Amino acid sequence: MREKVRERIRLSSNKSAENGHSVHSSLPATTDPKIREKVTPDPVAAPLQMSSTEFTTAMVHFYRGEVQRSNTWRNRLDTTTNWAVLTTGATLSFVFSSPTNPAFVIPINSILVAIFLFMEARRYRYYEVWANRVRVIETGYFAPMLSPRTTAKDREWADHIAADLMSPHFTISVLESVGRRLRSNYIWIFILLALCYCLKVYLHPFPAPNFETFLNRAEIGLVPGWMIFALGIVFNLTLFGVSVFTIRLKEAASEVLPHTEFSWHPLRTMSDWTRNNAVNLRRAATIRRASRARHRVKQTAADIHKTETTEKEIVKG
């Protein structure tokens, strides 16, 4: 009975092998069965053999994951802004609630808001890492898919994503991130704090009759009032200078802006020289990023080829 069962199994396996359904049909042909058992598919080359459906599915899941990452860091940006707004409101409520409450609480709160600004700038740099990938996928993959006739196909988007995945890096500098968050939210908070400080010093306990009395009220301990007033002017002018100077920095392309043009609408009246300089800086930054991405891809391909060569030499040896 056992011999009959074995004979049937042998016949069925031979028949399936003739029809091309053998378990080892995908492996390279060889006469030695021991070698056939040791040969396995290459896991590195497997992703390169995906069909269009499998590639689309993988890109959709990858896109959803990057969108979730960017949304998470975007929520963290809103949290830092809420901290700054709440502390400012609490400080102003305390200062103006009584004429005897000191005015130096407002400069202390300004320093605290500046710390929140740098914290948010750091979070904004991390947000740009994920949002930049989302922007590249949208403009390089989804846009040509939806409108192939009107949208120019970006052939380097896949290389850019692959290089960024292998060696992640920040897409914008600290100065640009500080300038962006300052122009978006914090410049108005600092303006409000400066005006409220001057109003508090002028009004309480009674309106100052002259500028000398105003400066005398602004003194804090051993620090004279004129020095406090001068430091306040320097501090606010520095913030204004940073917000204006960083307008020319356009390294990040992940904001909700056109693909071919990035400009700040509130400050369109800047000179032609500044506008042309901004365009040149943006083009130079784009060329540098593309060059670095191509270099990383070539370096990775060379490393993979070197590793494969070494493995072949070990096998031959």
SULJOCOR-V200681 format. One record per residue. N is the residue number from 0. RES is the residue in three letters. PHI is phi in whole degrees, -180 to 180 (NA if undefined). OMEGA is omega as a letter, one per 30 degrees, with the letter a starting at -180 (NA if undefined). Layout:
n=N res=RES phi=PHI omega=OMEGA
n=N res=RES phi=PHI omega=OMEGA
//
This chain:
n=0 res=MET phi=NA omega=l
n=1 res=ARG phi=-64 omega=l
n=2 res=GLU phi=-65 omega=l
n=3 res=LYS phi=-67 omega=l
n=4 res=VAL phi=-64 omega=l
n=5 res=ARG phi=-62 omega=l
n=6 res=GLU phi=-65 omega=l
n=7 res=ARG phi=-65 omega=l
n=8 res=ILE phi=-64 omega=a
n=9 res=ARG phi=-65 omega=l
n=10 res=LEU phi=-65 omega=a
n=11 res=SER phi=-68 omega=l
n=12 res=SER phi=-68 omega=l
n=13 res=ASN phi=-66 omega=a
n=14 res=LYS phi=-66 omega=l
n=15 res=SER phi=-67 omega=l
n=16 res=ALA phi=-68 omega=l
n=17 res=GLU phi=-68 omega=a
n=18 res=ASN phi=-82 omega=l
n=19 res=GLY phi=87 omega=a
n=20 res=HIS phi=-107 omega=l
n=21 res=SER phi=-70 omega=a
n=22 res=VAL phi=-64 omega=a
n=23 res=HIS phi=-99 omega=a
n=24 res=SER phi=-68 omega=a
n=25 res=SER phi=-82 omega=a
n=26 res=LEU phi=-91 omega=l
n=27 res=PRO phi=-62 omega=a
n=28 res=ALA phi=-72 omega=l
n=29 res=THR phi=-156 omega=a
n=30 res=THR phi=-88 omega=a
n=31 res=ASP phi=-89 omega=a
n=32 res=PRO phi=-66 omega=l
n=33 res=LYS phi=-66 omega=l
n=34 res=ILE phi=-67 omega=l
n=35 res=ARG phi=-64 omega=l
n=36 res=GLU phi=-72 omega=a
n=37 res=LYS phi=-82 omega=a
n=38 res=VAL phi=-74 omega=l
n=39 res=THR phi=-128 omega=l
n=40 res=PRO phi=-63 omega=a
n=41 res=ASP phi=-78 omega=a
n=42 res=PRO phi=-69 omega=l
n=43 res=VAL phi=-73 omega=a
n=44 res=ALA phi=-84 omega=a
n=45 res=ALA phi=-63 omega=l
n=46 res=PRO phi=-64 omega=a
n=47 res=LEU phi=-75 omega=a
n=48 res=GLN phi=-102 omega=a
n=49 res=MET phi=-72 omega=l
n=50 res=SER phi=-80 omega=a
n=51 res=SER phi=-65 omega=l
n=52 res=THR phi=-66 omega=l
n=53 res=GLU phi=-65 omega=l
n=54 res=PHE phi=-66 omega=l
n=55 res=THR phi=-63 omega=l
n=56 res=THR phi=-62 omega=l
n=57 res=ALA phi=-64 omega=a
n=58 res=MET phi=-67 omega=l
n=59 res=VAL phi=-64 omega=l
n=60 res=HIS phi=-66 omega=l
n=61 res=PHE phi=-65 omega=l
n=62 res=TYR phi=-64 omega=l
n=63 res=ARG phi=-63 omega=l
n=64 res=GLY phi=-65 omega=l
n=65 res=GLU phi=-68 omega=l
n=66 res=VAL phi=-64 omega=l
n=67 res=GLN phi=-64 omega=l
n=68 res=ARG phi=-62 omega=a
n=69 res=SER phi=-64 omega=l
n=70 res=ASN phi=-65 omega=l
n=71 res=THR phi=-62 omega=a
n=72 res=TRP phi=-73 omega=l
n=73 res=ARG phi=-66 omega=l
n=74 res=ASN phi=-64 omega=l
n=75 res=ARG phi=-67 omega=l
n=76 res=LEU phi=-63 omega=l
n=77 res=ASP phi=-63 omega=l
n=78 res=THR phi=-63 omega=l
n=79 res=THR phi=-65 omega=l
n=80 res=THR phi=-63 omega=l
n=81 res=ASN phi=-62 omega=l
n=82 res=TRP phi=-60 omega=a
n=83 res=ALA phi=-63 omega=a
n=84 res=VAL phi=-67 omega=a
n=85 res=LEU phi=-66 omega=l
n=86 res=THR phi=-65 omega=l
n=87 res=THR phi=-66 omega=l
n=88 res=GLY phi=-64 omega=l
n=89 res=ALA phi=-65 omega=l
n=90 res=THR phi=-65 omega=a
n=91 res=LEU phi=-67 omega=l
n=92 res=SER phi=-63 omega=l
n=93 res=PHE phi=-69 omega=a
n=94 res=VAL phi=-67 omega=a
n=95 res=PHE phi=-91 omega=l
n=96 res=SER phi=-74 omega=a
n=97 res=SER phi=-149 omega=l
n=98 res=PRO phi=-65 omega=a
n=99 res=THR phi=-85 omega=l
n=100 res=ASN phi=-70 omega=a
n=101 res=PRO phi=-71 omega=l
n=102 res=ALA phi=-89 omega=a
n=103 res=PHE phi=-70 omega=l
n=104 res=VAL phi=-66 omega=a
n=105 res=ILE phi=-68 omega=l
n=106 res=PRO phi=-61 omega=l
n=107 res=ILE phi=-62 omega=l
n=108 res=ASN phi=-66 omega=l
n=109 res=SER phi=-63 omega=l
n=110 res=ILE phi=-64 omega=l
n=111 res=LEU phi=-64 omega=l
n=112 res=VAL phi=-65 omega=l
n=113 res=ALA phi=-65 omega=l
n=114 res=ILE phi=-64 omega=l
n=115 res=PHE phi=-62 omega=l
n=116 res=LEU phi=-62 omega=l
n=117 res=PHE phi=-69 omega=l
n=118 res=MET phi=-63 omega=a
n=119 res=GLU phi=-69 omega=l
n=120 res=ALA phi=-63 omega=l
n=121 res=ARG phi=-65 omega=l
n=122 res=ARG phi=-65 omega=l
n=123 res=TYR phi=-66 omega=l
n=124 res=ARG phi=-64 omega=l
n=125 res=TYR phi=-68 omega=l
n=126 res=TYR phi=-60 omega=a
n=127 res=GLU phi=-66 omega=l
n=128 res=VAL phi=-60 omega=a
n=129 res=TRP phi=-79 omega=a
n=130 res=ALA phi=-67 omega=l
n=131 res=ASN phi=-66 omega=l
n=132 res=ARG phi=-64 omega=l
n=133 res=VAL phi=-61 omega=a
n=134 res=ARG phi=-65 omega=l
n=135 res=VAL phi=-65 omega=l
n=136 res=ILE phi=-65 omega=a
n=137 res=GLU phi=-66 omega=a
n=138 res=THR phi=-81 omega=a
n=139 res=GLY phi=-96 omega=a
n=140 res=TYR phi=-115 omega=a
n=141 res=PHE phi=-76 omega=a
n=142 res=ALA phi=-63 omega=l
n=143 res=PRO phi=-65 omega=l
n=144 res=MET phi=-69 omega=a
n=145 res=LEU phi=-80 omega=a
n=146 res=SER phi=-139 omega=a
n=147 res=PRO phi=-69 omega=a
n=148 res=ARG phi=-83 omega=a
n=149 res=THR phi=-101 omega=a
n=150 res=THR phi=-110 omega=l
n=151 res=ALA phi=-72 omega=a
n=152 res=LYS phi=-79 omega=l
n=153 res=ASP phi=-92 omega=a
n=154 res=ARG phi=-83 omega=a
n=155 res=GLU phi=-104 omega=a
n=156 res=TRP phi=-67 omega=a
n=157 res=ALA phi=-67 omega=l
n=158 res=ASP phi=-64 omega=l
n=159 res=HIS phi=-65 omega=l
n=160 res=ILE phi=-65 omega=a
n=161 res=ALA phi=-62 omega=l
n=162 res=ALA phi=-65 omega=l
n=163 res=ASP phi=-71 omega=l
n=164 res=LEU phi=-69 omega=a
n=165 res=MET phi=-76 omega=l
n=166 res=SER phi=-141 omega=a
n=167 res=PRO phi=-62 omega=l
n=168 res=HIS phi=-152 omega=l
n=169 res=PHE phi=-72 omega=a
n=170 res=THR phi=-92 omega=l
n=171 res=ILE phi=-134 omega=a
n=172 res=SER phi=-86 omega=l
n=173 res=VAL phi=-65 omega=a
n=174 res=LEU phi=-64 omega=l
n=175 res=GLU phi=-67 omega=l
n=176 res=SER phi=-66 omega=l
n=177 res=VAL phi=-63 omega=l
n=178 res=GLY phi=-63 omega=a
n=179 res=ARG phi=-66 omega=a
n=180 res=ARG phi=-69 omega=l
n=181 res=LEU phi=-68 omega=l
n=182 res=ARG phi=-69 omega=a
n=183 res=SER phi=-73 omega=a
n=184 res=ASN phi=-131 omega=a
n=185 res=TYR phi=-76 omega=a
n=186 res=ILE phi=-63 omega=l
n=187 res=TRP phi=-72 omega=l
n=188 res=ILE phi=-67 omega=l
n=189 res=PHE phi=-67 omega=l
n=190 res=ILE phi=-64 omega=l
n=191 res=LEU phi=-62 omega=l
n=192 res=LEU phi=-65 omega=l
n=193 res=ALA phi=-65 omega=l
n=194 res=LEU phi=-66 omega=l
n=195 res=CYS phi=-67 omega=l
n=196 res=TYR phi=-65 omega=l
n=197 res=CYS phi=-62 omega=l
n=198 res=LEU phi=-67 omega=l
n=199 res=LYS phi=-64 omega=a
n=200 res=VAL phi=-66 omega=a
n=201 res=TYR phi=-76 omega=a
n=202 res=LEU phi=-85 omega=a
n=203 res=HIS phi=-99 omega=g
n=204 res=PRO phi=-81 omega=l
n=205 res=PHE phi=-152 omega=a
n=206 res=PRO phi=-57 omega=a
n=207 res=ALA phi=-69 omega=a
n=208 res=PRO phi=-73 omega=a
n=209 res=ASN phi=-149 omega=a
n=210 res=PHE phi=-71 omega=l
n=211 res=GLU phi=-65 omega=l
n=212 res=THR phi=-64 omega=l
n=213 res=PHE phi=-60 omega=l
n=214 res=LEU phi=-69 omega=l
n=215 res=ASN phi=-65 omega=l
n=216 res=ARG phi=-72 omega=a
n=217 res=ALA phi=-81 omega=a
n=218 res=GLU phi=-69 omega=a
n=219 res=ILE phi=-125 omega=a
n=220 res=GLY phi=63 omega=l
n=221 res=LEU phi=-85 omega=a
n=222 res=VAL phi=-84 omega=a
n=223 res=PRO phi=-67 omega=a
n=224 res=GLY phi=-66 omega=a
n=225 res=TRP phi=-65 omega=l
n=226 res=MET phi=-71 omega=l
n=227 res=ILE phi=-62 omega=a
n=228 res=PHE phi=-66 omega=l
n=229 res=ALA phi=-67 omega=l
n=230 res=LEU phi=-63 omega=l
n=231 res=GLY phi=-64 omega=l
n=232 res=ILE phi=-66 omega=l
n=233 res=VAL phi=-63 omega=a
n=234 res=PHE phi=-61 omega=a
n=235 res=ASN phi=-73 omega=l
n=236 res=LEU phi=-67 omega=l
n=237 res=THR phi=-64 omega=l
n=238 res=LEU phi=-63 omega=l
n=239 res=PHE phi=-65 omega=l
n=240 res=GLY phi=-64 omega=l
n=241 res=VAL phi=-65 omega=a
n=242 res=SER phi=-65 omega=a
n=243 res=VAL phi=-81 omega=a
n=244 res=PHE phi=-65 omega=a
n=245 res=THR phi=-81 omega=l
n=246 res=ILE phi=-63 omega=a
n=247 res=ARG phi=-74 omega=a
n=248 res=LEU phi=-83 omega=a
n=249 res=LYS phi=-129 omega=a
n=250 res=GLU phi=-76 omega=a
n=251 res=ALA phi=-89 omega=a
n=252 res=ALA phi=-122 omega=a
n=253 res=SER phi=-100 omega=l
n=254 res=GLU phi=-73 omega=a
n=255 res=VAL phi=-80 omega=a
n=256 res=LEU phi=-136 omega=l
n=257 res=PRO phi=-59 omega=a
n=258 res=HIS phi=-72 omega=a
n=259 res=THR phi=-102 omega=a
n=260 res=GLU phi=-143 omega=l
n=261 res=PHE phi=-129 omega=a
n=262 res=SER phi=-147 omega=l
n=263 res=TRP phi=-95 omega=a
n=264 res=HIS phi=-64 omega=a
n=265 res=PRO phi=-64 omega=a
n=266 res=LEU phi=-124 omega=l
n=267 res=ARG phi=-77 omega=a
n=268 res=THR phi=-85 omega=l
n=269 res=MET phi=-69 omega=a
n=270 res=SER phi=-66 omega=l
n=271 res=ASP phi=-64 omega=l
n=272 res=TRP phi=-63 omega=l
n=273 res=THR phi=-65 omega=a
n=274 res=ARG phi=-67 omega=l
n=275 res=ASN phi=-65 omega=l
n=276 res=ASN phi=-64 omega=l
n=277 res=ALA phi=-65 omega=l
n=278 res=VAL phi=-64 omega=l
n=279 res=ASN phi=-66 omega=l
n=280 res=LEU phi=-63 omega=l
n=281 res=ARG phi=-65 omega=l
n=282 res=ARG phi=-65 omega=l
n=283 res=ALA phi=-63 omega=l
n=284 res=ALA phi=-65 omega=l
n=285 res=THR phi=-65 omega=l
n=286 res=ILE phi=-64 omega=l
n=287 res=ARG phi=-64 omega=a
n=288 res=ARG phi=-64 omega=l
n=289 res=ALA phi=-66 omega=l
n=290 res=SER phi=-65 omega=l
n=291 res=ARG phi=-65 omega=l
n=292 res=ALA phi=-65 omega=l
n=293 res=ARG phi=-64 omega=l
n=294 res=HIS phi=-65 omega=l
n=295 res=ARG phi=-66 omega=l
n=296 res=VAL phi=-65 omega=l
n=297 res=LYS phi=-64 omega=l
n=298 res=GLN phi=-65 omega=l
n=299 res=THR phi=-65 omega=l
n=300 res=ALA phi=-63 omega=l
n=301 res=ALA phi=-66 omega=l
n=302 res=ASP phi=-65 omega=l
n=303 res=ILE phi=-64 omega=l
n=304 res=HIS phi=-63 omega=l
n=305 res=LYS phi=-65 omega=l
n=306 res=THR phi=-65 omega=l
n=307 res=GLU phi=-63 omega=l
n=308 res=THR phi=-63 omega=l
n=309 res=THR phi=-64 omega=l
n=310 res=GLU phi=-64 omega=l
n=311 res=LYS phi=-65 omega=l
n=312 res=GLU phi=-65 omega=l
n=313 res=ILE phi=-67 omega=l
n=314 res=VAL phi=-64 omega=l
n=315 res=LYS phi=-65 omega=l
n=316 res=GLY phi=-68 omega=NA
//
